[in-house]
Every structure is written in structure tokens, then in C-alpha cells.
Amino acid sequence: MIACITSVLTSTVGAKDRLTQPQLNQLGIYHSKDGQLVGLQSDVLLSNKGGDYALSFPKK
């Protein structure tokens, strides 16, 4: 019983930010090469609603 209550509370607290508006989580792994950063980046959109979302990223 306690595990069920804890699970519901944890899910509620963790999801409250996504209920109001979509969020973008970013993760990047970079290293320095010739004075510039080079690496990989991943972007994840978190939302509780379906639909079309437009993402734009600067070239530099």
C-alpha cells in the first residue's frame, strides 16, 4: 500500500511541469578540437498533448 502511494506521488510531482507546457530536454557530449567544441547533441520534447511542434536551432 505504501509503495503504491509513493509511486503515485512521485509520478504526480515529476509530471506537474509537463502538464502546463511542453519542455525541451537537451543532452550534449563535446570535446575541444582546434579551439572549437565538437560533439553530439540530443534534444527530447516532453509533452502530454499531441500535435505538431516546430523546433529551430541556430546554425552557429
VMD Tcl script that builds the backbone (N, CA, C; Angstrom):
set m [mol new atoms 180]
animate dup $m
set s [atomselect $m all]
$s set {name element resname resid chain x y z} {
  {N N MET 1 A 0.825 -1.195 0.000}
  {CA C MET 1 A 0.000 0.000 0.000}
  {C C MET 1 A 0.871 1.263 0.000}
  {N N ILE 2 A 1.899 1.255 0.829}
  {CA C ILE 2 A 2.786 2.414 0.905}
  {C C ILE 2 A 3.519 2.601 -0.424}
  {N N ALA 3 A 3.916 1.494 -1.063}
  {CA C ALA 3 A 4.615 1.581 -2.349}
  {C C ALA 3 A 3.716 2.193 -3.417}
  {N N CYS 4 A 2.449 1.855 -3.427}
  {CA C CYS 4 A 1.505 2.413 -4.406}
  {C C CYS 4 A 1.338 3.923 -4.202}
  {N N ILE 5 A 1.189 4.336 -2.966}
  {CA C ILE 5 A 1.028 5.758 -2.658}
  {C C ILE 5 A 2.289 6.527 -3.048}
  {N N THR 6 A 3.448 5.984 -2.713}
  {CA C THR 6 A 4.715 6.619 -3.062}
  {C C THR 6 A 4.874 6.734 -4.575}
  {N N SER 7 A 4.494 5.698 -5.294}
  {CA C SER 7 A 4.588 5.710 -6.752}
  {C C SER 7 A 3.694 6.783 -7.366}
  {N N VAL 8 A 2.472 6.899 -6.886}
  {CA C VAL 8 A 1.540 7.915 -7.398}
  {C C VAL 8 A 2.058 9.311 -7.095}
  {N N LEU 9 A 2.543 9.539 -5.894}
  {CA C LEU 9 A 3.073 10.852 -5.532}
  {C C LEU 9 A 4.305 11.218 -6.367}
  {N N THR 10 A 5.186 10.260 -6.586}
  {CA C THR 10 A 6.383 10.512 -7.388}
  {C C THR 10 A 6.008 10.853 -8.826}
  {N N SER 11 A 5.065 10.133 -9.400}
  {CA C SER 11 A 4.627 10.411 -10.771}
  {C C SER 11 A 3.963 11.772 -10.867}
  {N N THR 12 A 3.172 12.124 -9.885}
  {CA C THR 12 A 2.475 13.413 -9.884}
  {C C THR 12 A 3.468 14.565 -9.797}
  {N N VAL 13 A 4.405 14.475 -8.899}
  {CA C VAL 13 A 5.399 15.537 -8.725}
  {C C VAL 13 A 6.279 15.647 -9.964}
  {N N GLY 14 A 6.678 14.523 -10.559}
  {CA C GLY 14 A 7.540 14.543 -11.731}
  {C C GLY 14 A 6.846 15.042 -12.985}
  {N N ALA 15 A 5.526 14.882 -13.079}
  {CA C ALA 15 A 4.800 15.252 -14.292}
  {C C ALA 15 A 4.175 16.639 -14.228}
  {N N LYS 16 A 4.195 17.285 -13.090}
  {CA C LYS 16 A 3.490 18.570 -12.954}
  {C C LYS 16 A 4.027 19.634 -13.905}
  {N N ASP 17 A 5.335 19.622 -14.191}
  {CA C ASP 17 A 5.908 20.616 -15.106}
  {C C ASP 17 A 5.450 20.376 -16.545}
  {N N ARG 18 A 5.315 19.125 -16.961}
  {CA C ARG 18 A 4.909 18.815 -18.332}
  {C C ARG 18 A 3.421 19.033 -18.553}
  {N N LEU 19 A 2.638 19.126 -17.503}
  {CA C LEU 19 A 1.206 19.330 -17.654}
  {C C LEU 19 A 0.875 20.748 -18.102}
  {N N THR 20 A 1.702 21.706 -17.762}
  {CA C THR 20 A 1.411 23.100 -18.086}
  {C C THR 20 A 1.870 23.487 -19.487}
  {N N GLN 21 A 3.070 23.087 -19.881}
  {CA C GLN 21 A 3.578 23.433 -21.208}
  {C C GLN 21 A 4.674 22.447 -21.602}
  {N N PRO 22 A 4.894 22.270 -22.902}
  {CA C PRO 22 A 5.950 21.356 -23.348}
  {C C PRO 22 A 7.326 21.841 -22.898}
  {N N GLN 23 A 8.227 20.894 -22.702}
  {CA C GLN 23 A 9.590 21.224 -22.318}
  {C C GLN 23 A 10.556 20.548 -23.275}
  {N N LEU 24 A 11.740 21.094 -23.380}
  {CA C LEU 24 A 12.783 20.531 -24.222}
  {C C LEU 24 A 13.964 20.156 -23.341}
  {N N ASN 25 A 14.306 18.863 -23.325}
  {CA C ASN 25 A 15.488 18.398 -22.606}
  {C C ASN 25 A 16.618 18.242 -23.601}
  {N N GLN 26 A 17.791 18.709 -23.214}
  {CA C GLN 26 A 18.951 18.645 -24.095}
  {C C GLN 26 A 20.098 17.937 -23.391}
  {N N LEU 27 A 20.819 17.111 -24.150}
  {CA C LEU 27 A 21.997 16.420 -23.646}
  {C C LEU 27 A 23.082 16.543 -24.694}
  {N N GLY 28 A 24.263 16.950 -24.294}
  {CA C GLY 28 A 25.359 17.088 -25.240}
  {C C GLY 28 A 26.647 16.507 -24.693}
  {N N ILE 29 A 27.408 15.894 -25.574}
  {CA C ILE 29 A 28.736 15.370 -25.239}
  {C C ILE 29 A 29.708 16.035 -26.200}
  {N N TYR 30 A 30.619 16.816 -25.676}
  {CA C TYR 30 A 31.509 17.622 -26.507}
  {C C TYR 30 A 32.962 17.439 -26.080}
  {N N HIS 31 A 33.851 17.708 -26.997}
  {CA C HIS 31 A 35.271 17.799 -26.671}
  {C C HIS 31 A 35.879 18.946 -27.486}
  {N N SER 32 A 36.988 19.439 -27.020}
  {CA C SER 32 A 37.642 20.575 -27.663}
  {C C SER 32 A 38.597 20.065 -28.740}
  {N N LYS 33 A 38.459 20.653 -29.939}
  {CA C LYS 33 A 39.343 20.275 -31.048}
  {C C LYS 33 A 39.697 21.537 -31.821}
  {N N ASP 34 A 40.953 21.865 -31.852}
  {CA C ASP 34 A 41.443 23.052 -32.553}
  {C C ASP 34 A 40.728 24.321 -32.101}
  {N N GLY 35 A 40.464 24.462 -30.809}
  {CA C GLY 35 A 39.845 25.661 -30.266}
  {C C GLY 35 A 38.336 25.736 -30.435}
  {N N GLN 36 A 37.702 24.663 -30.921}
  {CA C GLN 36 A 36.249 24.633 -31.091}
  {C C GLN 36 A 35.676 23.408 -30.385}
  {N N LEU 37 A 34.399 23.491 -30.013}
  {CA C LEU 37 A 33.729 22.338 -29.420}
  {C C LEU 37 A 33.138 21.470 -30.519}
  {N N VAL 38 A 33.401 20.181 -30.437}
  {CA C VAL 38 A 32.900 19.206 -31.407}
  {C C VAL 38 A 32.239 18.089 -30.619}
  {N N GLY 39 A 31.064 17.623 -31.082}
  {CA C GLY 39 A 30.434 16.534 -30.370}
  {C C GLY 39 A 29.044 16.222 -30.864}
  {N N LEU 40 A 28.279 15.561 -30.012}
  {CA C LEU 40 A 26.920 15.126 -30.311}
  {C C LEU 40 A 25.942 15.806 -29.371}
  {N N GLN 41 A 24.741 16.050 -29.868}
  {CA C GLN 41 A 23.698 16.631 -29.032}
  {C C GLN 41 A 22.386 15.922 -29.314}
  {N N SER 42 A 21.608 15.680 -28.263}
  {CA C SER 42 A 20.296 15.061 -28.382}
  {C C SER 42 A 19.267 15.993 -27.747}
  {N N ASP 43 A 18.122 16.172 -28.413}
  {CA C ASP 43 A 17.049 17.010 -27.903}
  {C C ASP 43 A 15.773 16.182 -27.834}
  {N N VAL 44 A 15.067 16.255 -26.701}
  {CA C VAL 44 A 13.843 15.486 -26.499}
  {C C VAL 44 A 12.734 16.430 -26.066}
  {N N LEU 45 A 11.604 16.381 -26.747}
  {CA C LEU 45 A 10.448 17.199 -26.413}
  {C C LEU 45 A 9.528 16.408 -25.487}
  {N N LEU 46 A 9.211 16.983 -24.322}
  {CA C LEU 46 A 8.328 16.346 -23.348}
  {C C LEU 46 A 6.994 17.083 -23.326}
  {N N SER 47 A 5.915 16.357 -23.575}
  {CA C SER 47 A 4.592 16.972 -23.598}
  {C C SER 47 A 3.540 15.909 -23.318}
  {N N ASN 48 A 2.408 16.339 -22.793}
  {CA C ASN 48 A 1.303 15.413 -22.573}
  {C C ASN 48 A 0.205 15.599 -23.617}
  {N N LYS 49 A 0.470 16.408 -24.629}
  {CA C LYS 49 A -0.508 16.681 -25.679}
  {C C LYS 49 A 0.087 16.319 -27.036}
  {N N GLY 50 A -0.745 15.832 -27.942}
  {CA C GLY 50 A -0.300 15.549 -29.299}
  {C C GLY 50 A -0.335 16.811 -30.140}
  {N N GLY 51 A 0.172 16.715 -31.327}
  {CA C GLY 51 A 0.127 17.856 -32.224}
  {C C GLY 51 A 1.442 18.061 -32.926}
  {N N ASP 52 A 1.516 19.131 -33.668}
  {CA C ASP 52 A 2.726 19.475 -34.405}
  {C C ASP 52 A 3.521 20.515 -33.622}
  {N N TYR 53 A 4.810 20.276 -33.486}
  {CA C TYR 53 A 5.701 21.192 -32.797}
  {C C TYR 53 A 6.823 21.572 -33.752}
  {N N ALA 54 A 7.172 22.823 -33.755}
  {CA C ALA 54 A 8.270 23.299 -34.600}
  {C C ALA 54 A 9.471 23.595 -33.717}
  {N N LEU 55 A 10.615 23.011 -34.077}
  {CA C LEU 55 A 11.868 23.261 -33.374}
  {C C LEU 55 A 12.833 23.925 -34.335}
  {N N SER 56 A 13.531 24.925 -33.868}
  {CA C SER 56 A 14.552 25.573 -34.700}
  {C C SER 56 A 15.810 25.764 -33.858}
  {N N PHE 57 A 16.938 25.579 -34.500}
  {CA C PHE 57 A 18.227 25.686 -33.836}
  {C C PHE 57 A 19.124 26.611 -34.650}
  {N N PRO 58 A 19.874 27.476 -33.984}
  {CA C PRO 58 A 20.783 28.349 -34.717}
  {C C PRO 58 A 21.910 27.527 -35.365}
  {N N LYS 59 A 22.423 28.014 -36.482}
  {CA C LYS 59 A 23.482 27.307 -37.188}
  {C C LYS 59 A 24.817 27.402 -36.470}
  {N N LYS 60 A 25.012 28.453 -35.692}
  {CA C LYS 60 A 26.292 28.635 -35.011}
  {C C LYS 60 A 26.158 28.408 -33.552}
}
mol reanalyze $m
mol bondsrecalc $m
mol representation Tube
mol addrep $m
